[in-house]
C-alpha cells in the first residue's frame, strides 16, 4: 500500500533502478526511445482501461496482462511475478497510483484526465532514461539473440532492429547471416536442440515468414491479440527510426486489437539451417 505520508513529488522523483541480478535487459534496451515511450504509454493506459471495461475484470489483472507498462517503468524482471512485485523499491506505490486512477475513470470522456494523472506520476521516472539519437545496441549476432527452453531442446530466437534507421530487409544478406550464426552457435553449445521458435508480431509479415521454412508459417499459434507483456506485441508501434507508429495506434483504438497479433511460430532445427544456407547462397548469387 502507498505510504499515506508519501507525496506525489516523492513518487515522481523515485529512481527505479533494478537490483543486481534482476535487470530486465529487454526493457532496458527500449527505455531510452523518447518518442516511442512518451506516446506508447498513453496508448497502453487507454487500452488497459478499455480491456477492464470489456472484460469486467480488475484493473490490477489488466495492468498485469499489459505488462509492458510495468516492465518499462521498473526495468526489473520481478515485476512479472505477482509474488515478487512488492520487492521492487517504489513499484508498489506507483502501481497503486495507476490502479487508483484507472479505477476512478468510469466513462470514456474521463479517459484523457486519467491518462494525464498517470503520466504525471510515471513520466518523470521514464524521462530519466531517455537518450538523444538512441539506437538499439548491437548484440553478438547484431539484431538476434536466443534463449534456451524445455531441457535445452527448444531454441527461441529474439530480435530487434539494430539497423535503425533502416530496415533489416535493406541489409538482408547480413540479417540472414547473423540469424544463421545465432542458430549455429546455439546448436554447437546445445546439441539436443530439436525445435526453433520465434515469438513476435513479425510472424504475420510475409517477408519475415520467407526467412523461415514453410513449416514455420504453418505451425503458428496466437499468444494474444490484446495487451502483451513485451515488445513481441508492442514493438509494432515503433517506427523504423525509433519513433511512434500513430497509424497502428489508431487501429488498436478503433478495434481493441493489435494490427498484428503476437504469435509463436515453430519449426524443426533440421529445416532451419539448410533453409537459411539456401537463402544466403541465392542472395549472394543475385548480387554478383
Secondary structure in CASP SS format (residue, H / E / C, confidence):
PFRMAT SS
TARGET T0000
AUTHOR 0000-0000-0000
METHOD secondary structure of the structure
MODEL  1
X C 1.00
X C 1.00
X C 1.00
X C 1.00
X C 1.00
X C 1.00
X C 1.00
X H 1.00
X H 1.00
X H 1.00
X H 1.00
X H 1.00
X C 1.00
X C 1.00
X C 1.00
X C 1.00
X C 1.00
X C 1.00
X C 1.00
X C 1.00
X C 1.00
X C 1.00
X E 1.00
X C 1.00
X H 1.00
X H 1.00
X H 1.00
X H 1.00
X H 1.00
X H 1.00
X C 1.00
X C 1.00
X C 1.00
X H 1.00
X H 1.00
X H 1.00
X H 1.00
X H 1.00
X H 1.00
X H 1.00
X H 1.00
X H 1.00
X H 1.00
X H 1.00
X H 1.00
X H 1.00
X H 1.00
X H 1.00
X H 1.00
X H 1.00
X H 1.00
X H 1.00
X H 1.00
X H 1.00
X H 1.00
X C 1.00
X C 1.00
X C 1.00
X H 1.00
X H 1.00
X H 1.00
X H 1.00
X H 1.00
X H 1.00
X H 1.00
X C 1.00
X C 1.00
X H 1.00
X H 1.00
X H 1.00
X H 1.00
X H 1.00
X H 1.00
X H 1.00
X C 1.00
X E 1.00
X H 1.00
X H 1.00
X H 1.00
X H 1.00
X C 1.00
X C 1.00
X C 1.00
X C 1.00
X H 1.00
X H 1.00
X H 1.00
X C 1.00
X C 1.00
X C 1.00
X H 1.00
X H 1.00
X H 1.00
X H 1.00
X H 1.00
X H 1.00
X H 1.00
X H 1.00
X H 1.00
X H 1.00
X H 1.00
X H 1.00
X H 1.00
X H 1.00
X C 1.00
X C 1.00
X C 1.00
X H 1.00
X H 1.00
X H 1.00
X H 1.00
X H 1.00
X H 1.00
X H 1.00
X H 1.00
X H 1.00
X H 1.00
X H 1.00
X H 1.00
X H 1.00
X H 1.00
X H 1.00
X H 1.00
X H 1.00
X H 1.00
X H 1.00
X H 1.00
X C 1.00
X C 1.00
X C 1.00
X C 1.00
X C 1.00
X C 1.00
X C 1.00
X C 1.00
X C 1.00
X C 1.00
X C 1.00
X E 1.00
X C 1.00
X E 1.00
X E 1.00
X C 1.00
X E 1.00
X E 1.00
X E 1.00
X E 1.00
X E 1.00
X E 1.00
X C 1.00
X C 1.00
X C 1.00
X C 1.00
X E 1.00
X E 1.00
X E 1.00
X E 1.00
X E 1.00
X E 1.00
X C 1.00
X C 1.00
X C 1.00
X C 1.00
X C 1.00
X C 1.00
X C 1.00
X C 1.00
X H 1.00
X H 1.00
X H 1.00
X H 1.00
X H 1.00
X H 1.00
X H 1.00
X H 1.00
X H 1.00
X H 1.00
X H 1.00
X H 1.00
X H 1.00
X H 1.00
X H 1.00
X H 1.00
X H 1.00
X H 1.00
X H 1.00
X H 1.00
X H 1.00
X H 1.00
X C 1.00
X C 1.00
X C 1.00
X C 1.00
X C 1.00
X E 1.00
X E 1.00
X E 1.00
X E 1.00
X E 1.00
X E 1.00
X H 1.00
X H 1.00
X H 1.00
X H 1.00
X C 1.00
X H 1.00
X H 1.00
X H 1.00
X H 1.00
X C 1.00
X C 1.00
X C 1.00
X C 1.00
X H 1.00
X H 1.00
X H 1.00
X H 1.00
X H 1.00
X C 1.00
X E 1.00
X E 1.00
X E 1.00
X E 1.00
X E 1.00
X C 1.00
X C 1.00
X C 1.00
X C 1.00
X C 1.00
X C 1.00
X H 1.00
X H 1.00
X H 1.00
X H 1.00
X H 1.00
X H 1.00
X H 1.00
X E 1.00
X C 1.00
X C 1.00
X C 1.00
X C 1.00
X C 1.00
X E 1.00
X C 1.00
X H 1.00
X H 1.00
X H 1.00
X H 1.00
X H 1.00
X H 1.00
X H 1.00
X H 1.00
X H 1.00
X H 1.00
X C 1.00
X C 1.00
X C 1.00
X C 1.00
X C 1.00
X C 1.00
X E 1.00
X E 1.00
X E 1.00
X E 1.00
X E 1.00
X E 1.00
X E 1.00
X H 1.00
X H 1.00
X H 1.00
X H 1.00
X H 1.00
X H 1.00
X H 1.00
X H 1.00
X H 1.00
X H 1.00
X H 1.00
X H 1.00
X H 1.00
X H 1.00
X H 1.00
X H 1.00
X H 1.00
X H 1.00
X C 1.00
X C 1.00
END
